[in-house]
Amino acid sequence: MKTTFFENMPVRVGRTVLDNGLTVLTAETGSAFVHAEMVFRTGGVDDTNYSGLAHFIEHLIGKDGTRAQHSLRRALEAQNTDYNAMTGLTCTAFHFDGPVEECASMVNALFHLCFGRRFKKPEVEAERSVILAEYKERWIDHAVFRIRDKMLFKEKEPWTFHPIGNEEGIRSISAKNVNARLERDYRFGNATLIVCGGVKHEVLLEEVLRWPMGGVPGARRPLPPPPMRMVGAFDESVEEINESPRILFVWGIKDPFTVPHPRQTALSFLEDGIFRRLREELGLVYSIHNEFDVDQAICTIGAVTATDKFAEASTQMSEVIADLAMNGVPSDKLAARERRWRLGIRSDLESHIGPASFQEWVGILRAMWLRDDYGYYSHDARYVSRDELQEQFRQLATEERTIIRLHSQ
């Protein structure tokens, strides 16, 4: 068992790796409340054969063998705690929020809910109809991302497996599939317990060590390699989606975990340039956004437009990129953006200090564990230089990219 406290954090943050591989992370904020969360490195990208399996298991974990809540959840809710769970592309998490006096009970419940579980066919069948109903309600919300990833990545590549799954996959999941996945992924070495709020690290460890800590030591499951390819210079998709017509320019990202990443700054300036020319000057688009996805190692600049404006808007977006690659950003605009960025860093720092910051630290510690990087994004981080920014614009102009046009049939 090895414990580390990180000196560079604005609150006391501790990490202990137990002999069986379980990581225990704490952020001590002095709050009268705590957030206790068990995270597993398993998610949508691991649904290789059964689409939606990670999400299916998330539902089952919180139940009592029927559609009813687990008895431990009901008991804790009577003590003013809340339970919830989430399934993402790269992880699945289960958590309780409640008063600090209930921390030991919440941690104990997480161990009972998450480890050593097995499910029988009637339990799986009882939950299937619930998950199918949720899928039918939510699938439209994920349409743009599903279509984008279908075009960007090869068929059945892990990064196309969105956690919500698809109807065929949900219907094919059996108790055997569920239990095999539990045995493979729901183990101590593939998990971290995160507790943020008014609990000392040492006190939490005492409670954790009451739990039988057997099992074979093991490491966290690795993520599939992030895709670094584009599938073509131009693709068009016409799908039945409940979305406004939009254009997406997508590039790959090298070294996506670099913080701050120069391409994020370049995308921000690119969004500004597209807004000024395509919305304010030409009236071709009415909404512009950018996305930087470190897990999928892709970045996107998108614009909502009208179907009959697709060709002109695509051309103008490409011209904005070319102009920035040629001329860059004026020094005064870069300096102004850096001042705003540093103000944002100070604002973030303030939100990470004090009793109420425990909710912020949950996401920070989860990301640190998933990436095995415990560096804190501090106020003295170096901003992107004008030369680095210019190089990013040149890469965006010359690198292979995918242009996707989406609109309803």
C-alpha positions as CSV (number, residue, x, y, z in Angstrom):
1,M,0.0,0.0,0.0
2,K,1.4,3.4,-1.1
3,T,0.1,6.8,-0.2
4,T,0.9,10.1,-1.8
5,F,-0.2,13.6,-1.0
6,F,0.1,16.2,-3.8
7,E,1.7,19.5,-2.8
8,N,0.7,21.4,-5.9
9,M,-3.1,21.2,-5.3
10,P,-5.1,24.0,-3.8
11,V,-6.7,21.6,-1.4
12,R,-5.3,18.5,0.3
13,V,-5.5,15.7,-2.2
14,G,-4.4,12.2,-1.3
15,R,-3.9,9.0,-3.3
16,T,-3.4,5.5,-1.9
17,V,-2.9,2.5,-4.2
18,L,-3.8,-0.7,-2.2
19,D,-2.0,-4.0,-2.7
20,N,-4.9,-5.3,-4.7
21,G,-4.7,-2.4,-7.2
22,L,-7.6,-0.3,-6.0
23,T,-6.9,3.4,-6.0
24,V,-8.4,5.6,-3.3
25,L,-8.5,9.3,-4.1
26,T,-9.6,12.1,-1.8
27,A,-10.0,15.9,-2.0
28,E,-10.4,17.4,1.5
29,T,-12.5,20.5,1.2
30,G,-13.9,20.8,4.7
31,S,-17.5,20.5,3.5
32,A,-20.3,19.2,5.7
33,F,-21.1,17.0,2.7
34,V,-19.3,14.3,0.7
35,H,-19.4,12.8,-2.8
36,A,-18.4,9.1,-2.8
37,E,-17.9,7.6,-6.2
38,M,-16.6,4.2,-7.5
39,V,-15.3,4.5,-11.0
40,F,-14.3,1.6,-13.4
41,R,-12.3,1.9,-16.5
42,T,-14.9,0.3,-18.7
43,G,-17.4,2.0,-21.0
44,G,-18.8,2.3,-24.4
45,V,-15.5,1.7,-26.1
46,D,-15.4,-1.7,-24.6
47,D,-18.8,-2.8,-26.0
48,T,-17.1,-4.6,-28.9
49,N,-19.6,-7.5,-29.3
50,Y,-22.7,-6.2,-27.5
51,S,-23.6,-2.6,-28.1
52,G,-24.9,-0.9,-24.9
53,L,-23.5,-3.6,-22.5
54,A,-21.7,-1.1,-20.3
55,H,-24.8,1.0,-19.9
56,F,-26.9,-2.2,-19.3
57,I,-24.6,-3.2,-16.4
58,E,-24.8,0.4,-14.9
59,H,-28.6,-0.1,-14.6
60,L,-28.3,-3.6,-13.1
61,I,-25.8,-2.5,-10.4
62,G,-28.3,-0.2,-8.8
63,K,-31.1,-2.7,-8.6
64,D,-32.1,-5.4,-6.2
65,G,-32.6,-8.3,-8.6
66,T,-35.8,-6.7,-10.0
67,R,-36.6,-3.2,-11.3
68,A,-36.7,-2.0,-7.7
69,Q,-33.9,0.0,-6.2
70,H,-31.3,-1.9,-4.2
71,S,-32.1,-2.0,-0.5
72,L,-28.8,-0.2,0.4
73,R,-29.9,2.7,-1.8
74,R,-33.3,2.9,-0.2
75,A,-31.7,2.9,3.3
76,L,-29.3,5.6,2.4
77,E,-31.9,7.8,0.7
78,A,-33.8,7.7,4.0
79,Q,-30.7,9.4,5.5
80,N,-30.8,12.3,3.0
81,T,-28.3,10.8,0.5
82,D,-28.7,10.7,-3.3
83,Y,-27.6,7.9,-5.6
84,N,-26.8,8.2,-9.3
85,A,-24.7,6.5,-12.0
86,M,-23.3,7.3,-15.4
87,T,-21.8,5.4,-18.4
88,G,-19.4,7.2,-20.6
89,L,-17.2,6.2,-23.5
90,T,-14.2,5.3,-21.3
91,C,-15.6,4.8,-17.8
92,T,-18.6,3.9,-15.7
93,A,-19.2,5.6,-12.3
94,F,-21.6,5.0,-9.4
95,H,-21.9,7.6,-6.7
96,F,-23.7,8.8,-3.5
97,D,-24.0,12.4,-2.3
98,G,-24.9,13.1,1.3
99,P,-23.9,14.4,4.7
100,V,-20.5,13.7,6.0
101,E,-21.9,11.6,8.8
102,E,-23.1,9.0,6.2
103,C,-19.7,8.7,4.4
104,A,-18.9,5.3,5.9
105,S,-22.3,3.9,4.9
106,M,-22.0,5.3,1.4
107,V,-18.6,3.8,0.9
108,N,-19.8,0.5,2.3
109,A,-22.8,0.5,-0.1
110,L,-20.6,1.2,-3.1
111,F,-18.4,-1.8,-2.3
112,H,-21.5,-4.0,-1.9
113,L,-23.1,-2.7,-5.1
114,C,-20.0,-2.8,-7.3
115,F,-18.0,-5.9,-6.4
116,G,-18.8,-9.6,-6.5
117,R,-22.2,-9.1,-8.3
118,R,-23.7,-11.7,-10.6
119,F,-27.0,-11.5,-12.3
120,K,-29.5,-14.2,-13.5
121,K,-31.6,-14.2,-16.6
122,P,-34.8,-12.9,-15.0
123,E,-32.9,-9.9,-13.6
124,V,-31.5,-9.1,-17.0
125,E,-34.9,-9.5,-18.7
126,A,-36.6,-7.3,-16.1
127,E,-34.3,-4.4,-16.9
128,R,-34.2,-4.8,-20.7
129,S,-37.5,-3.1,-21.4
130,V,-36.5,-0.1,-19.3
131,I,-33.2,0.3,-21.2
132,L,-35.0,-0.1,-24.6
133,A,-37.4,2.6,-23.6
134,E,-34.5,4.9,-22.6
135,Y,-32.8,4.2,-25.8
136,K,-35.8,5.1,-27.9
137,E,-36.2,8.3,-25.9
138,R,-32.5,9.3,-26.2
139,W,-31.1,8.0,-29.4
140,I,-32.1,11.1,-31.3
141,D,-30.0,13.2,-29.0
142,H,-26.9,11.3,-30.0
143,A,-27.6,11.3,-33.7
144,V,-25.0,13.9,-34.8
145,F,-22.2,12.2,-32.9
146,R,-23.2,8.7,-34.1
147,I,-23.2,9.8,-37.7
148,R,-19.9,11.7,-37.3
149,D,-18.2,8.7,-35.7
150,K,-19.7,6.2,-38.2
151,M,-18.1,8.3,-41.0
152,L,-14.8,8.9,-39.2
153,F,-13.9,5.5,-38.0
154,K,-14.0,2.0,-39.4
155,E,-17.0,-0.2,-38.8
156,K,-17.0,-1.7,-35.3
157,E,-13.9,0.3,-34.2
158,P,-14.2,0.9,-30.5
159,W,-14.7,4.6,-30.7
160,T,-18.0,4.1,-32.6
161,F,-19.6,2.3,-29.6
162,H,-21.6,5.1,-27.9
163,P,-22.7,4.1,-24.4
164,I,-26.4,4.2,-25.2
165,G,-25.9,1.4,-27.6
166,N,-28.3,0.3,-30.3
167,E,-31.5,-1.7,-30.3
168,E,-30.0,-4.8,-31.8
169,G,-27.2,-4.8,-29.2
170,I,-29.5,-4.2,-26.3
171,R,-31.8,-7.0,-27.3
172,S,-28.9,-9.5,-27.7
173,I,-27.4,-8.9,-24.2
174,S,-27.7,-12.0,-22.0
175,A,-26.9,-12.8,-18.3
176,K,-23.8,-14.6,-19.6
177,N,-22.5,-11.5,-21.4
178,V,-23.2,-9.4,-18.3
179,N,-21.4,-11.7,-15.9
180,A,-18.4,-12.1,-18.2
181,R,-18.0,-8.4,-18.4
182,L,-18.4,-8.0,-14.6
183,E,-15.7,-10.6,-14.0
184,R,-13.3,-9.0,-16.5
185,D,-13.8,-5.3,-15.6
186,Y,-15.4,-4.9,-12.2
187,R,-12.3,-5.7,-10.1
188,F,-10.2,-3.7,-7.7
189,G,-7.3,-3.1,-10.1
190,N,-9.6,-1.5,-12.6
191,A,-11.3,0.8,-10.2
192,T,-10.9,3.9,-8.1
193,L,-12.8,5.1,-5.1
194,I,-13.1,8.9,-5.1
195,V,-14.3,10.7,-2.0
196,C,-14.5,14.5,-2.0
197,G,-15.7,16.8,0.8
198,G,-15.3,16.8,4.6
199,V,-13.4,13.5,5.2
200,K,-9.7,13.1,5.9
201,H,-7.8,10.7,3.7
202,E,-6.5,8.7,6.6
203,V,-10.0,8.3,8.1
204,L,-11.4,7.1,4.8
205,L,-8.6,4.5,4.5
206,E,-9.6,3.1,7.9
207,E,-13.1,2.5,6.6
208,V,-11.9,1.1,3.2
209,L,-9.6,-1.4,4.9
210,R,-12.6,-2.9,6.8
211,W,-13.7,-4.3,3.5
212,P,-12.3,-7.7,2.5
213,M,-9.5,-6.8,0.1
214,G,-8.8,-10.1,-1.6
215,G,-8.6,-10.7,-5.3
216,V,-5.7,-10.9,-7.8
217,P,-3.8,-7.6,-8.1
218,G,-4.2,-6.2,-11.6
219,A,-3.7,-3.0,-13.6
220,R,-6.3,-0.7,-15.0
221,R,-7.6,-1.8,-18.5
222,P,-5.8,0.3,-21.2
223,L,-7.9,2.5,-23.5
224,P,-8.0,1.5,-27.2
225,P,-5.5,3.6,-29.2
226,P,-7.1,6.9,-30.1
227,P,-7.7,7.0,-33.9
228,M,-5.4,9.3,-35.8
229,R,-7.0,9.0,-39.3
230,M,-9.5,10.7,-41.4
231,V,-11.7,8.8,-43.9
232,G,-11.6,11.3,-46.7
233,A,-11.5,14.9,-47.7
234,F,-15.2,15.2,-48.1
235,D,-18.2,13.1,-47.1
236,E,-21.9,13.8,-47.1
237,S,-24.5,12.1,-44.9
238,V,-28.3,12.4,-45.3
239,E,-30.0,10.9,-42.3
240,E,-33.3,11.1,-40.5
241,I,-32.2,13.3,-37.7
242,N,-34.0,15.9,-35.7
243,E,-31.3,18.4,-36.1
244,S,-30.8,21.7,-38.0
245,P,-28.5,21.3,-41.1
246,R,-24.9,21.6,-40.1
247,I,-21.3,21.4,-41.4
248,L,-18.6,19.7,-39.4
249,F,-14.8,20.0,-40.2
250,V,-13.0,17.3,-38.3
251,W,-9.2,16.8,-37.7
252,G,-7.1,14.4,-35.7
253,I,-5.1,15.6,-32.7
254,K,-1.5,14.7,-31.9
255,D,-0.6,14.5,-28.2
256,P,-4.2,15.3,-27.0
257,F,-3.4,15.3,-23.3
258,T,-1.1,18.3,-23.6
259,V,-2.4,21.1,-21.3
260,P,-2.9,23.8,-22.5
261,H,-3.0,22.4,-26.0
262,P,-2.2,24.9,-28.8
263,R,-4.9,23.5,-31.0
264,Q,-7.6,24.4,-28.5
265,T,-6.5,28.0,-28.7
266,A,-6.4,27.8,-32.5
267,L,-9.9,26.4,-32.6
268,S,-11.1,29.3,-30.5
269,F,-9.7,31.9,-32.9
270,L,-11.0,29.9,-35.8
271,E,-14.5,30.0,-34.3
272,D,-14.2,33.7,-34.0
273,G,-13.1,34.1,-37.6
274,I,-15.9,32.0,-38.9
275,F,-18.5,33.9,-36.8
276,R,-17.3,37.3,-38.1
277,R,-17.2,36.3,-41.8
278,L,-20.0,33.7,-42.2
279,R,-22.5,35.1,-39.7
280,E,-21.9,38.8,-39.3
281,E,-20.7,39.6,-42.9
282,L,-22.3,37.0,-45.1
283,G,-25.3,35.7,-43.1
284,L,-24.5,32.1,-44.1
285,V,-24.6,30.4,-40.7
286,Y,-26.3,31.2,-37.3
287,S,-24.4,29.0,-34.8
288,I,-20.8,28.1,-34.6
289,H,-19.1,25.7,-32.1
290,N,-15.9,23.9,-31.6
291,E,-15.1,20.6,-29.8
292,F,-11.8,19.2,-28.6
293,D,-12.1,15.5,-27.6
294,V,-9.0,14.2,-25.9
295,D,-10.3,10.6,-25.7
296,Q,-11.1,10.2,-29.4
297,A,-8.2,12.4,-30.3
298,I,-10.3,14.5,-32.7
299,C,-11.3,18.2,-32.9
300,T,-14.3,19.7,-34.6
301,I,-15.4,23.1,-35.8
302,G,-19.1,23.1,-36.8
303,A,-21.7,25.6,-38.1
304,V,-25.4,25.4,-38.4
305,T,-26.7,26.6,-41.7
306,A,-29.4,26.0,-44.4
307,T,-29.2,23.1,-46.8
308,D,-29.0,25.3,-49.8
309,K,-26.0,27.2,-48.2
310,F,-23.9,24.1,-47.7
311,A,-21.5,24.6,-50.6
312,E,-20.9,28.3,-50.1
313,A,-20.6,27.9,-46.3
314,S,-18.0,25.1,-46.7
315,T,-16.0,27.2,-49.1
316,Q,-16.0,30.2,-46.9
317,M,-15.0,28.1,-43.8
318,S,-12.1,26.8,-45.8
319,E,-11.1,30.3,-46.8
320,V,-11.1,31.5,-43.2
321,I,-8.8,28.6,-42.3
322,A,-6.5,29.5,-45.2
323,D,-6.4,33.2,-44.2
324,L,-5.4,32.4,-40.6
325,A,-2.7,30.0,-41.9
326,M,-1.4,32.8,-44.1
327,N,-1.7,35.8,-41.8
328,G,-2.1,34.5,-38.3
329,V,-3.6,36.5,-35.4
330,P,-2.6,40.1,-34.6
331,S,-0.4,40.3,-31.5
332,D,-2.8,42.6,-29.7
333,K,-5.7,40.1,-30.1
334,L,-3.5,37.3,-28.9
335,A,-2.5,39.3,-25.8
336,A,-6.1,40.2,-25.1
337,R,-7.1,36.5,-25.3
338,E,-4.2,35.5,-23.0
339,R,-5.5,38.0,-20.4
340,R,-9.0,36.5,-20.6
341,W,-7.5,33.0,-20.3
342,R,-5.5,33.9,-17.2
343,L,-8.6,35.5,-15.6
344,G,-10.4,32.2,-16.4
345,I,-7.6,30.2,-14.7
346,R,-7.9,32.4,-11.6
347,S,-11.7,31.9,-11.6
348,D,-11.2,28.1,-11.9
349,L,-8.7,28.2,-9.0
350,E,-11.3,30.0,-6.8
351,S,-13.9,27.4,-7.6
352,H,-11.5,24.7,-6.5
353,I,-11.0,26.2,-3.0
354,G,-13.4,26.1,-0.1
355,P,-16.0,23.7,1.3
356,A,-18.4,23.8,-1.7
357,S,-15.6,22.8,-4.2
358,F,-16.0,19.1,-3.5
359,Q,-18.3,18.7,-6.6
360,E,-15.6,20.3,-8.8
361,W,-12.9,17.9,-7.5
362,V,-14.9,14.8,-8.4
363,G,-14.4,15.4,-12.2
364,I,-10.8,16.6,-11.7
365,L,-9.8,13.4,-9.8
366,R,-11.7,11.1,-12.2
367,A,-9.8,12.6,-15.2
368,M,-6.5,12.4,-13.4
369,W,-7.0,8.7,-12.6
370,L,-8.2,7.8,-16.1
371,R,-5.2,9.4,-17.7
372,D,-2.8,8.5,-14.9
373,D,-1.7,12.2,-14.8
374,Y,-1.8,14.0,-11.5
375,G,-0.6,17.4,-12.7
376,Y,-2.7,20.4,-11.7
377,Y,-3.5,23.0,-14.3
378,S,-2.1,26.0,-12.4
379,H,-2.2,29.8,-12.9
380,D,1.5,29.9,-13.9
381,A,1.0,27.6,-17.0
382,R,2.5,29.0,-20.2
383,Y,0.2,30.4,-22.8
384,V,0.5,29.6,-26.5
385,S,3.0,31.7,-28.4
386,R,2.1,33.5,-31.7
387,D,4.5,31.1,-33.6
388,E,2.9,28.0,-32.1
389,L,-0.6,29.3,-32.9
390,Q,0.5,30.1,-36.5
391,E,1.8,26.5,-36.9
392,Q,-1.5,25.2,-35.7
393,F,-3.4,27.2,-38.4
394,R,-1.0,25.9,-41.0
395,Q,-1.7,22.3,-39.9
396,L,-5.4,22.9,-39.9
397,A,-5.1,24.2,-43.5
398,T,-2.9,21.4,-44.8
399,E,-3.7,18.3,-42.7
400,E,-6.2,15.7,-44.1
401,R,-9.7,16.5,-42.7
402,T,-13.2,15.2,-43.0
403,I,-16.0,17.5,-43.9
404,I,-19.4,16.2,-42.9
405,R,-22.7,17.7,-44.0
406,L,-25.7,16.6,-42.0
407,H,-29.4,17.3,-42.6
408,S,-32.7,15.5,-42.3
409,Q,-34.2,13.5,-45.1
